[in-house]
Amino acid sequence: MTEFTGLTAIVTGGASGIGLATARLLAARGARVACLDLTPEAVPEPLLGIRADVTDDDSVRAAVRTAVTTLGRLDILVNNAGIGAQGTVESNPDDEWHRVLDVNVVGLVRVTRACLPALRESPHAAIVNTCSIAATAGLPQRALYSASKGAVQSLTLAMAADHVREGIRVNCVNPGTVDTPWVRRLLSAAADPDAEFAALRARQATGRLVSADEVAAAIVHLAGPSAASTTGAVLAVDGGMQGLRLRPPAADAGPGKP
């Protein structure tokens, strides 16, 4: 028996990256897990892959029905599906703003809305939203992405207030820069990938990127019974990026170091 034995979960964007790491960890700890994704064929066993497009309400509702019917119940929802965007407020046309917000914000709403009836029937109901350090730190060239994740953090708090008396906890995790396929694609498109990778590492106090498994561990903690009194929380998994203000290495080595 483990903490998650007998519990079930839906993870969106569960075919790769943080979503897949989270689904695997939930399963390893005893949960039965359905991964909703555009590429369900990429979801490995024993996870259940179900096709879903979070921008299509009918697709979402059908996928959630299939997941709940197959699993028999629903206890945990991890809203992880999302896409990135680069640039300042001038860089992206209206269509791209609508596309990113439709996936990252309204997509979360669609999935949550479809899952709430089943979650209300669970004695252990938890929602964890994958947010980002971009919600709280001003990052260059991330205007659209930051706007979407700022909305996710605010929405997390509103959802927590709305559903706490129904026995549904809602929290979010704010990763820093995570070593995922999306970040690797960004690096490969940079003029100097090595320099860009070094810059991403350096802006986190730990001097390295966050791993998908580390973010998954935080999500699973918030989803678990041991966090039963935690709701409306924002958990940073960012290598100290948000809260720490380190001096440059040269200053640390200089005279007068405490």
C-alpha positions as CSV (number, residue, x, y, z in Angstrom):
1,M,0.0,0.0,0.0
2,T,1.2,3.5,-0.8
3,E,-0.3,7.0,-0.3
4,F,-2.0,6.9,-3.7
5,T,-3.3,3.3,-3.7
6,G,-6.9,3.4,-4.8
7,L,-6.7,6.9,-6.1
8,T,-7.1,7.9,-9.8
9,A,-5.8,10.9,-11.7
10,I,-6.0,12.8,-15.0
11,V,-2.9,14.6,-16.2
12,T,-3.2,16.9,-19.2
13,G,-0.2,17.2,-21.5
14,G,0.8,13.8,-20.1
15,A,2.7,12.4,-23.1
16,S,6.0,14.3,-22.5
17,G,8.0,16.6,-20.2
18,I,6.5,17.5,-16.8
19,G,3.2,15.9,-17.6
20,L,4.7,12.5,-18.3
21,A,7.1,12.7,-15.3
22,T,4.1,13.5,-13.1
23,A,2.0,10.7,-14.5
24,R,4.8,8.2,-14.0
25,L,5.4,9.3,-10.4
26,L,1.7,9.1,-9.5
27,A,1.5,5.6,-11.0
28,A,4.7,4.5,-9.2
29,R,3.0,5.6,-6.0
30,G,-0.1,3.5,-6.6
31,A,-2.5,5.8,-8.6
32,R,-4.2,4.8,-11.8
33,V,-3.6,7.6,-14.3
34,A,-5.1,8.8,-17.5
35,C,-3.0,11.1,-19.7
36,L,-4.9,13.5,-21.9
37,D,-2.8,14.6,-24.9
38,L,-2.8,15.4,-28.6
39,T,-0.5,12.4,-29.0
40,P,-1.9,9.6,-26.8
41,E,0.1,7.0,-28.7
42,A,3.2,8.4,-27.0
43,V,1.9,7.6,-23.6
44,P,3.6,4.5,-22.2
45,E,1.9,1.7,-20.3
46,P,0.6,1.3,-17.6
47,L,-0.6,4.9,-18.1
48,L,-3.8,5.3,-20.1
49,G,-3.4,7.6,-23.1
50,I,-6.6,9.5,-24.3
51,R,-6.7,12.0,-27.1
52,A,-7.8,15.4,-26.1
53,D,-7.5,18.9,-27.5
54,V,-7.9,21.4,-24.6
55,T,-9.0,24.1,-27.1
56,D,-12.1,22.0,-28.0
57,D,-14.8,21.7,-25.3
58,D,-16.4,18.6,-27.0
59,S,-13.0,16.9,-27.2
60,V,-12.3,17.6,-23.5
61,R,-15.6,16.4,-22.3
62,A,-15.4,13.2,-24.3
63,A,-11.9,12.5,-23.0
64,V,-12.8,13.1,-19.4
65,R,-15.9,10.9,-19.8
66,T,-13.7,8.1,-21.2
67,A,-11.1,8.6,-18.4
68,V,-13.7,8.6,-15.5
69,T,-15.5,5.6,-17.0
70,T,-12.3,3.6,-17.4
71,L,-10.8,4.6,-14.1
72,G,-14.1,4.3,-12.2
73,R,-13.7,7.6,-10.4
74,L,-11.6,10.7,-10.3
75,D,-9.6,12.0,-7.4
76,I,-6.8,14.2,-8.8
77,L,-6.6,16.5,-11.8
78,V,-3.2,17.9,-12.9
79,N,-3.7,20.8,-15.4
80,N,-0.4,20.6,-17.1
81,A,-1.1,21.1,-20.8
82,G,0.4,24.4,-22.1
83,I,2.4,26.0,-24.9
84,G,5.1,28.7,-24.9
85,A,5.6,32.0,-26.6
86,Q,8.5,34.4,-27.0
87,G,8.7,38.1,-27.6
88,T,7.6,41.5,-26.2
89,V,4.1,42.8,-26.4
90,E,4.9,44.0,-30.0
91,S,6.1,40.6,-31.2
92,N,3.0,38.5,-31.5
93,P,-0.2,39.3,-33.5
94,D,-3.6,39.0,-32.0
95,D,-4.1,35.5,-33.3
96,E,-1.1,34.2,-31.4
97,W,-2.3,35.9,-28.2
98,H,-5.7,34.3,-28.6
99,R,-4.1,30.9,-29.3
100,V,-1.7,30.8,-26.3
101,L,-4.4,32.1,-23.9
102,D,-6.9,29.6,-25.3
103,V,-4.5,26.7,-24.5
104,N,-2.9,27.9,-21.3
105,V,-5.8,29.6,-19.6
106,V,-9.2,28.7,-21.2
107,G,-7.9,25.1,-21.8
108,L,-7.4,24.7,-18.0
109,V,-10.9,26.0,-17.5
110,R,-12.4,23.5,-20.0
111,V,-10.7,20.5,-18.4
112,T,-11.5,21.6,-14.8
113,R,-15.1,22.3,-15.7
114,A,-15.5,18.8,-17.2
115,C,-13.8,17.2,-14.2
116,L,-15.6,18.9,-11.4
117,P,-18.7,16.7,-11.2
118,A,-16.5,13.6,-10.7
119,L,-14.1,15.4,-8.3
120,R,-17.1,16.4,-6.1
121,E,-17.8,12.7,-5.6
122,S,-14.3,12.0,-4.3
123,P,-13.4,12.0,-0.6
124,H,-9.9,13.1,-1.7
125,A,-10.2,15.7,-4.4
126,A,-7.2,17.7,-5.5
127,I,-6.4,19.9,-8.5
128,V,-2.8,21.0,-9.2
129,N,-2.1,23.6,-12.0
130,T,1.3,23.8,-13.6
131,C,2.1,27.5,-13.6
132,S,5.5,29.2,-14.0
133,I,8.0,31.5,-12.5
134,A,6.9,33.8,-15.3
135,A,3.8,34.5,-13.3
136,T,5.8,36.4,-10.6
137,A,9.2,37.4,-12.2
138,G,9.6,39.8,-15.0
139,L,11.4,37.8,-17.7
140,P,12.6,39.4,-20.9
141,Q,11.0,38.3,-24.2
142,R,8.1,36.4,-22.4
143,A,5.3,38.9,-22.4
144,L,2.5,36.7,-23.8
145,Y,3.7,33.6,-21.9
146,S,3.9,35.6,-18.7
147,A,0.4,37.0,-19.1
148,S,-1.0,33.5,-19.5
149,K,0.8,32.1,-16.5
150,G,-0.1,35.2,-14.4
151,A,-3.7,34.3,-15.2
152,V,-3.1,30.7,-14.2
153,Q,-1.8,31.7,-10.8
154,S,-4.7,34.1,-10.1
155,L,-7.2,31.5,-11.4
156,T,-5.7,28.9,-9.0
157,L,-6.4,31.1,-6.0
158,A,-10.0,31.9,-7.2
159,M,-10.7,28.2,-7.8
160,A,-9.3,27.3,-4.3
161,A,-11.7,29.8,-2.8
162,D,-14.7,28.6,-4.9
163,H,-14.3,24.9,-4.2
164,V,-12.8,24.5,-0.8
165,R,-16.2,24.0,0.9
166,E,-16.8,21.2,-1.7
167,G,-13.8,19.4,-0.4
168,I,-11.7,20.2,-3.5
169,R,-8.2,21.5,-2.9
170,V,-6.6,23.7,-5.6
171,N,-2.9,24.6,-5.7
172,C,-0.2,25.4,-8.3
173,V,3.4,24.8,-8.9
174,N,5.7,27.5,-10.4
175,P,8.7,25.9,-12.1
176,G,11.7,27.8,-13.1
177,T,13.4,26.9,-16.4
178,V,12.9,23.2,-16.8
179,D,14.9,20.9,-19.1
180,T,12.0,19.8,-21.3
181,P,11.7,19.2,-25.0
182,W,10.2,22.6,-25.5
183,V,13.2,24.4,-23.9
184,R,15.6,22.2,-26.0
185,R,13.7,23.4,-29.1
186,L,14.1,27.0,-28.1
187,L,17.8,26.5,-27.5
188,S,18.3,24.8,-30.9
189,A,16.7,27.8,-32.6
190,A,19.0,30.4,-30.8
191,A,21.8,32.1,-32.6
192,D,24.2,30.7,-30.0
193,P,22.6,27.7,-28.3
194,D,25.6,27.2,-25.9
195,A,25.5,30.8,-24.7
196,E,21.7,30.7,-24.3
197,F,21.9,27.5,-22.3
198,A,24.6,29.0,-20.1
199,A,22.4,32.1,-19.5
200,L,19.4,30.0,-18.6
201,R,21.5,28.0,-16.1
202,A,23.0,31.2,-14.6
203,R,19.7,32.9,-13.8
204,Q,18.8,30.2,-11.4
205,A,20.7,30.3,-8.1
206,T,21.4,26.6,-8.2
207,G,23.3,27.2,-11.5
208,R,21.3,24.5,-13.4
209,L,18.0,23.9,-15.0
210,V,15.2,22.3,-13.0
211,S,14.4,18.7,-14.0
212,A,10.9,17.5,-14.9
213,D,11.1,14.9,-12.2
214,E,11.7,17.7,-9.6
215,V,8.6,19.5,-10.7
216,A,6.6,16.2,-10.8
217,A,7.6,15.6,-7.1
218,A,6.2,18.9,-6.1
219,I,2.9,18.4,-8.0
220,V,2.5,14.9,-6.6
221,H,3.1,16.2,-3.1
222,L,0.3,18.8,-3.5
223,A,-2.0,16.2,-5.0
224,G,-1.5,13.7,-2.2
225,P,-3.4,13.0,1.0
226,S,-0.5,14.3,3.1
227,A,-1.2,17.8,1.8
228,A,-4.8,17.7,2.9
229,S,-4.6,21.0,4.6
230,T,-2.9,22.8,1.7
231,T,-5.1,24.8,-0.7
232,G,-4.6,28.1,-2.5
233,A,-0.8,27.6,-2.3
234,V,1.8,28.5,-4.9
235,L,4.9,26.3,-4.7
236,A,8.0,27.5,-6.4
237,V,10.4,24.9,-7.9
238,D,12.7,27.4,-9.5
239,G,16.2,26.8,-8.2
240,G,15.9,30.0,-6.1
241,M,15.2,32.2,-9.0
242,Q,12.2,34.1,-7.5
243,G,13.3,34.6,-3.9
244,L,17.2,34.6,-3.8
245,R,19.4,37.6,-4.7
246,L,22.9,36.3,-4.8
247,R,26.0,38.5,-5.3
248,P,28.1,37.8,-8.4
249,P,30.7,35.1,-7.8
250,A,33.5,37.6,-7.9
251,A,31.8,39.6,-5.1
252,D,31.4,36.5,-3.0
253,A,35.2,35.8,-3.3
254,G,36.2,39.4,-2.4
255,P,37.3,41.1,0.8
256,G,34.7,41.5,3.5
257,K,32.8,38.3,2.6
258,P,30.6,37.5,5.7
